[in-house]
Structure formats: C-alpha cells, structure tokens
C-alpha cells in the first residue's frame, strides 16, 4: 500500500500515519480548560450481531502524552478481532478507506 500524505495542518501527523491505515481517524480538540485532547475514532460501526464486538473500544479520548500507547493497545485488539470474525471482517476495508480519505 502506498503511504498517503498527511495534511501539513494535521496536529498529530505521526498518529495519523500510524492509525489511518488501520481504519482510525485521529483529531484533537481543546477542552473547557484549554487542554489539548486527542481522539481516535474507528471509522466504521461493528455489526450489532457480533457478540465479541460488543465492548471493543472504537473511540479513544485522552491526553497527547497517553494517546499513542492507549491507541496501540485498542487498535491491536480491534485489528485481531476484524481479522478473525466473519461478521466484522467486512467493515475494516471501509474503515480504512474513510480514515485515509480524511488525512
């Protein structure tokens, strides 16, 4: 796969490059205390009929310092699940397309 360029305006280009090809959109906001909060959102809904998919983390919200390790943990679990679950395997391609389109 050819690496997609990340917008020079992206606040966390390394995270976008790492998680975008895995189906995650990464963005940040400032909260009411003006602290930066980074979000990682999986770009597809998992099928409701998948019992193992319930409880998987598809939205991570934390500080920039904690984001990388926390995202790697949750993304790895979701990666393994979408590779072994027939119901959820089909959503990964769409999530990757949407995440890469947002770079």
N, C-alpha and C positions, 0 to 999 in steps of 0.2 A: 504494500500500500504506500502510495506517495504521501509524504507528510504535508498536510495542509498548512498554509501560512496562517499565523495568528495575527489579528489586528494589532498594529502597534499601540493602539489605545487600550488594549486589554490590561486590566490592573494586575493580573497574575498569569502572564503568558506561559510560564513553565507548567502551571497546573492545567491550563487549557490544553497544552500539547500532550500532557500525560494522560488526562482523563477524557478529553474529547473523543479520541479514537476508541474509547471503551464505552461510549454512549452517555457521557455525563456532560452537562452544561455547568460551567463554573462562572460565577459572578460575585460581586461584592456590593454591600450597602453600608451606610453608616447608620448606627442606631441612634436612639434619642440622646445618648451620652457622647455622640460624635466618635464612637469607637468603630473601627472597621470590622465588619462581619462578613466572612466568606461563606458562600453557599455552593453546594454541589447538588445538582438535581438530575436524576436518571431521566432520560428523555423519552420514556415510554411507560405505559401502565402495564403492570404484570397482570395476567389473566386472573380473574377472581376465582376461577375454579381450581387454581393451583393451591393445595393446602400448604405446601412447603414455601410458596412465595409469600404467604402472609407473614408479616413480621420482619421481612427483609427491609433493610434501610434503603430508601430511594431518595432521601433528602438529608443532606448533612449541612449543619449550620454551626459554625464555630469561629474562633479567632484565626487570623492568618498563621500564627505560630503552631497551632494544633491541627490545622486543616490537612496538611499533607499526609501525616501518619493515619489520622482518622479516616480520610478518604481512601487511602490504600487498603485499609482493613475492610471497609464496607464494599468497596469496588471489587475486591478479590472474592468476597463471599458471593456477590451478585454474578460475577464472571463465572464462577464454578457452577452456580445454580443454572444459569442460562445455557450452559454447555451440556448439562445432564438432564434437564427437564424438558420433555417434549412440548408441554404446553407453553413454556416460557422461551424456548429457543427461538421462536419466530419473531419475538419482539426486539431482539438485540440488533439486528440489521437496521431496523427503522430508527432505533435509538441512536445508533452511530451516525446514520445519515443526518438526523436532526441536530445532533451535537456538533458535527463537523460543519454544517451549514451556518451555525451560529458563531464560528470562530472569526 
